[in-house]
Amino acid sequence: MYVKYEMKNKLFKSIVRNKSLPISYRYYATFQKSLLPRSSSVVKQVNRCVQSGRQWNILKKVKLSRFALRFQSYDGVLPGVRRSSW
């Protein structure tokens, strides 16, 4: 969603910040920016597990949640990862 609405978002933001434009144009740009979907903001992007879609406790290197990582490591699917034993 961010990539789809990136140009519109930047355009409206630049119009709002431009002090040389009339206030009516800036107000209209603010209104149009508010109509964009909330998920189109870069701040709203979250890491999600590629296997389960879970958004909490995601390991960035493998993009898996802790549960998916554990189960895949038990099955031996992930190279270089094995259960610890001491």
Backbone as CSV, one residue per row, in Angstrom:
resi,resn,N_x,N_y,N_z,CA_x,CA_y,CA_z,C_x,C_y,C_z
1,MET,0.825,-1.197,0.000,0.000,0.000,0.000,0.866,1.257,0.000
2,TYR,1.995,1.197,0.706,2.850,2.380,0.789,3.359,2.777,-0.590
3,VAL,3.794,1.803,-1.373,4.356,2.088,-2.691,3.285,2.653,-3.620
4,LYS,2.060,2.164,-3.476,0.974,2.594,-4.348,0.635,4.071,-4.133
5,TYR,0.630,4.520,-2.884,0.205,5.884,-2.564,1.363,6.810,-2.196
6,GLU,2.596,6.388,-2.438,3.756,7.180,-2.030,3.797,8.542,-2.709
7,MET,3.599,8.595,-4.006,3.680,9.863,-4.737,2.563,10.825,-4.330
8,LYS,1.341,10.328,-4.182,0.237,11.185,-3.745,0.500,11.752,-2.359
9,ASN,0.988,10.915,-1.486,1.259,11.336,-0.117,2.319,12.439,-0.082
10,LYS,3.394,12.265,-0.839,4.455,13.273,-0.878,3.981,14.563,-1.533
11,LEU,3.152,14.452,-2.561,2.628,15.632,-3.229,1.755,16.455,-2.281
12,PHE,0.831,15.801,-1.607,-0.044,16.511,-0.675,0.748,17.117,0.476
13,LYS,1.753,16.397,0.952,2.558,16.909,2.056,3.342,18.145,1.632
14,SER,3.865,18.147,0.408,4.621,19.318,-0.056,3.705,20.521,-0.264
15,ILE,2.478,20.289,-0.719,1.520,21.385,-0.875,1.159,21.980,0.471
16,VAL,0.947,21.129,1.464,0.584,21.613,2.798,1.714,22.435,3.405
17,ARG,2.954,22.051,3.184,4.094,22.753,3.765,4.479,24.030,3.022
18,ASN,4.007,24.193,1.793,4.356,25.360,0.986,3.566,26.576,1.484
19,LYS,4.249,27.519,2.107,3.594,28.693,2.701,3.208,29.736,1.661
20,SER,3.748,29.647,0.436,3.435,30.649,-0.580,2.086,30.388,-1.260
21,LEU,1.546,29.191,-1.109,0.246,28.869,-1.695,-0.883,29.419,-0.832
22,PRO,-2.030,29.690,-1.446,-3.177,30.149,-0.653,-3.636,29.084,0.342
23,ILE,-4.249,29.545,1.405,-4.681,28.639,2.469,-5.738,27.651,1.979
24,SER,-6.534,28.038,0.988,-7.565,27.135,0.475,-6.946,25.916,-0.208
25,TYR,-5.864,26.114,-0.966,-5.178,24.997,-1.602,-4.562,24.067,-0.555
26,ARG,-3.959,24.668,0.444,-3.327,23.873,1.488,-4.374,23.093,2.290
27,TYR,-5.500,23.709,2.537,-6.574,23.021,3.256,-7.112,21.863,2.428
28,TYR,-7.293,22.080,1.129,-7.785,21.025,0.253,-6.796,19.863,0.189
29,ALA,-5.493,20.173,0.159,-4.475,19.121,0.148,-4.513,18.326,1.451
30,THR,-4.737,19.006,2.570,-4.859,18.313,3.864,-6.051,17.376,3.854
31,PHE,-7.163,17.867,3.281,-8.370,17.036,3.195,-8.129,15.814,2.322
32,GLN,-7.498,16.007,1.171,-7.229,14.877,0.272,-6.255,13.885,0.892
33,LYS,-5.290,14.386,1.657,-4.329,13.501,2.337,-5.021,12.657,3.399
34,SER,-6.038,13.227,4.033,-6.762,12.477,5.060,-7.628,11.375,4.465
35,LEU,-7.948,11.474,3.169,-8.756,10.440,2.518,-7.945,9.215,2.109
36,LEU,-6.615,9.332,2.105,-5.772,8.188,1.756,-5.906,7.108,2.830
37,PRO,-5.759,5.837,2.462,-5.850,4.767,3.457,-4.772,4.889,4.526
38,ARG,-5.106,4.491,5.734,-4.147,4.582,6.833,-2.949,3.659,6.624
39,SER,-3.174,2.559,5.954,-2.082,1.615,5.739,-1.111,2.090,4.657
40,SER,-1.381,3.239,4.040,-0.478,3.758,3.014,0.679,4.546,3.611
41,SER,0.691,4.714,4.914,1.777,5.431,5.572,2.944,4.487,5.825
42,VAL,4.159,5.010,5.690,5.348,4.177,5.906,5.473,3.814,7.380
43,VAL,4.919,4.619,8.264,5.009,4.354,9.695,4.149,3.154,10.083
44,LYS,3.088,2.915,9.339,2.165,1.827,9.662,2.646,0.456,9.186
45,GLN,3.746,0.410,8.451,4.248,-0.868,7.968,4.841,-1.652,9.132
46,VAL,4.473,-2.918,9.246,4.969,-3.755,10.327,5.591,-5.022,9.747
47,ASN,6.528,-5.585,10.483,7.108,-6.864,10.092,6.103,-7.964,10.373
48,ARG,5.947,-8.871,9.447,5.051,-10.002,9.638,5.783,-11.287,9.288
49,CYS,5.380,-12.357,9.971,5.936,-13.674,9.692,5.466,-14.123,8.311
50,VAL,6.394,-14.624,7.494,6.023,-15.044,6.143,5.240,-16.350,6.149
51,GLN,5.321,-17.096,7.237,4.625,-18.372,7.293,3.248,-18.245,7.934
52,SER,3.172,-17.575,9.087,1.913,-17.520,9.825,1.211,-16.173,9.761
53,GLY,1.901,-15.111,9.364,1.294,-13.791,9.321,1.290,-13.080,10.661
54,ARG,1.898,-13.674,11.654,1.953,-13.093,12.997,2.826,-11.838,12.979
55,GLN,2.445,-10.816,13.767,3.210,-9.572,13.743,4.051,-9.347,14.986
56,TRP,3.939,-10.168,15.988,4.719,-9.997,17.213,5.868,-10.993,17.250
57,ASN,6.994,-10.595,17.810,8.188,-11.433,17.979,8.687,-12.010,16.658
58,ILE,9.001,-11.124,15.733,9.514,-11.524,14.429,11.032,-11.369,14.430
59,LEU,11.731,-12.401,13.995,13.175,-12.328,13.835,13.458,-11.752,12.457
60,LYS,14.163,-10.631,12.402,14.319,-9.885,11.153,15.127,-10.633,10.099
61,LYS,16.121,-11.396,10.510,16.979,-12.064,9.529,16.218,-13.106,8.711
62,VAL,15.363,-13.871,9.364,14.659,-14.943,8.669,13.192,-14.616,8.416
63,LYS,12.687,-13.501,8.955,11.299,-13.053,8.817,10.309,-14.132,9.241
64,LEU,10.621,-14.766,10.365,9.744,-15.785,10.933,9.433,-15.418,12.377
65,SER,8.258,-15.830,12.832,7.936,-15.638,14.240,8.698,-16.672,15.060
66,ARG,8.687,-16.485,16.354,9.453,-17.406,17.200,8.890,-18.818,17.152
67,PHE,7.577,-18.942,16.966,6.973,-20.269,16.885,7.346,-20.972,15.585
68,ALA,7.247,-20.258,14.472,7.586,-20.841,13.176,9.066,-21.205,13.127
69,LEU,9.916,-20.356,13.705,11.345,-20.645,13.748,11.619,-21.905,14.554
70,ARG,10.929,-22.040,15.673,11.139,-23.220,16.528,10.727,-24.497,15.808
71,PHE,9.546,-24.478,15.192,9.070,-25.684,14.525,9.939,-26.046,13.321
72,GLN,10.387,-25.047,12.567,11.232,-25.339,11.413,12.617,-25.820,11.839
73,SER,13.101,-25.308,12.964,14.402,-25.789,13.438,14.297,-27.218,13.967
74,TYR,13.156,-27.574,14.563,12.961,-28.953,15.014,12.940,-29.921,13.837
75,ASP,12.320,-29.474,12.725,12.228,-30.344,11.552,13.514,-30.367,10.735
76,GLY,14.460,-29.476,11.042,15.716,-29.425,10.314,15.610,-28.722,8.978
77,VAL,14.615,-27.876,8.811,14.409,-27.176,7.548,15.375,-26.006,7.399
78,LEU,15.686,-25.317,8.477,16.565,-24.153,8.425,18.026,-24.587,8.455
79,PRO,18.814,-24.185,7.461,20.220,-24.584,7.450,21.014,-23.823,8.508
80,GLY,21.866,-24.529,9.216,22.714,-23.902,10.220,22.055,-23.693,11.558
81,VAL,20.827,-24.130,11.717,20.116,-23.971,12.981,19.806,-25.353,13.526
82,ARG,20.117,-25.559,14.787,19.779,-26.838,15.407,19.429,-26.598,16.862
83,ARG,18.819,-27.573,17.453,18.407,-27.458,18.851,19.640,-27.427,19.748
84,SER,19.520,-26.637,20.765,20.656,-26.563,21.694,20.527,-27.681,22.731
85,SER,21.652,-28.227,23.102,21.676,-29.234,24.168,22.954,-29.027,24.951
86,TRP,22.823,-28.997,26.241,24.006,-28.823,27.073,23.930,-29.626,28.316
